[in-house]
Amino acid sequence: MAVRSVYLPEPLIEHDQIRIKGDEHHHLIVARVEPNEVIEIFDGKGSVWTATVDSIGKRETVVRVHQYRKIQPDPVELIVAAALIRIASFELALEKVVEVGVTRIVPFTADRSNAAPAARHERWMRILIEAAKQSKQYYLPALEAPVSFDEVISMPAKSKIMFAERDGGPLKSALAGSPVIYLIGPEGGWTDRELLSARNAGFHAVSLGAAILKAETAAIIGAALIRYELGK
């Protein structure tokens, strides 16, 4: 069984001990963690502490640290700009792109978005944290506030990809290195205005094949293919 991960953005270590409280303590209770079990604590910025559970109380779990390591950041910066879609589908995409290794997430409103920006940043961060814990992604992706389509296409990147159902070419020739930003449209697809504006901003239209994919599926597959092509 894999070692359980605990996310603490600023772990306080006193006499080689860390006291885990709040949601992370509750998660350990639900998981039935036992004394002497080995867990790991990460801060989302590459620092990881291996520790052994000393005690489990009603309000806190106390662990003893016996190893520290620093994980080097991934050399590939992969940014997904995802159109706002139905909440359940968008949240599925959030979870899975973290597992694949996206480093930055930018929600945006497309012409055909069928969901409006909402104050869900706290919930979305919890989804990212749980996905990072599960997949051992020790750097937590940055999650930005929703922006407009025009703001997204003005973002700088070495490789600019727009996954599109029509007029898309191959991925490999569109990649020029890191950072990479890739655009995922809404369930209704891109409008002609968006396609033209993106091309004028230096984006390459790329096809994901003949099948019509759901937006959340395209987000996941797109990230995996980009990382594969870049050797990561």
C-alpha positions, 0 to 999 in steps of 0.5 A: 500500500502506498504511503499516505500523504498529508498536505500542510502548506506550512508544517510546524516542526517542534522537537521533530514532531508535527501536530496535524489538525483540521481536515487533514487530521480528520482524513487520517481518522477516516483512513484508520491510520494507526500508531507507528504507521509511516506517512508523508507530509508535503507543503505543495512547494516540493518539500516532503517529510517522512514521519511515523505516527506517534498518537491519534487523538480526537483533535490532532494526530502527532507524528515524528519526523525522521526524513526530509527531502526536496523534490526538484520541480518539473522542467516542463511548465504545462498550463491548461486554460479550460473553458467553464463548463458544467460544474461536475464536468469541470471539477472532474477535469481539475482532478485528472489534469493534476494527476497528469501533471499540469502545473497551472490552471486558468479557467475562462469564459468562452463564447459558448460556456454554459456555466458562469464564473462562481466563487468556488476557489476554495472547493476547487483548491480542495480538489487539487490538493486531494488529487495531488496527494493521490498522485504524489504530485509534490508541487501543487498547481497554481489555480487562477481566478476565472478570466476572459477568453481574450485575456487567456490568448494574451498569456505568454508561452513558448508553445501555444496549443488550441485543441479544436475539432476542425482544421486541427493539425498534428501536436508534435509540430506545434510544440516548441518547448516549455512553457506550454499553454493549451486551450480546451473549449466548451461543450459547444465548441469554439466559435469562428471568432475564437478560432481566428483570434487564437490563431492571430495570437500565435496559437496552433490548432491541434486535432485530438482525432476524429472522435468528438470528445467531451471537454473534460476528456479533451483536457485530460488527454491533451495534457497526457499527449503534450507531456508524452511528446515532450518526453515527460 
